[in-house]
């Protein structure tokens, strides 16, 4: 248990300091976190709608923060290159996220053109049925994307890192609210980037030899 808690704290800390320096990104993560909590509640009521909320609101706001507002290039706060961070990131780096979001965006078109999903499901009846099928497809994509990366991490880094990352992803909404609830106030003060004064010192290098960058 102690090993799990240390691993979880390390993954969360690295995720924050390396990938959430933009105050706009932090604010979008706050919106994403609250909408994910709504999606979690909807899972017990309407799983298809839970997936629609999770993807169309939670994931769009979350990934928009990373794609459009998070600084790229050399990370002066932590003294590592963007290429190195992308290479060693435990979860979905930008390249993997692009693939995942492309599949998400393409799923409704596939179901529109193939209502039976090539004979695997009953065809939807009306718009409501179509939206339900899209939601279920997105739910399967979310679960499949999570499981796929967990299995990859079991192979690459071992069961502890893989299980910890899965728990981190599932509990990120709660952690993001606790971490970023002050971010809108900082942004209104004109602070576009978190000064990250609490980081203090980053790894000394910018290549594979740089210590500490493992998440």
Protein Blocks (a to p, Z undefined) as FASTA:
>chain_A
ZZmmmmmmmmmmmmmmmmmmbfklmmmmmmmmmmmmmmmmmmmmmmmlmmmmmmmmmmmm
mmmmmmmmmcghjdfknopafklmmmmomblcfklmmmmmmmmmmmmmmmmmmmngnola
ccdedjklmmmmmmmmmmmmmmmmmmmmmmmmmmmnojklmmmmmmmmmmmmmmmmmmmm
mmmmmmmnopabafklmnopacfblbfklghiaZZ
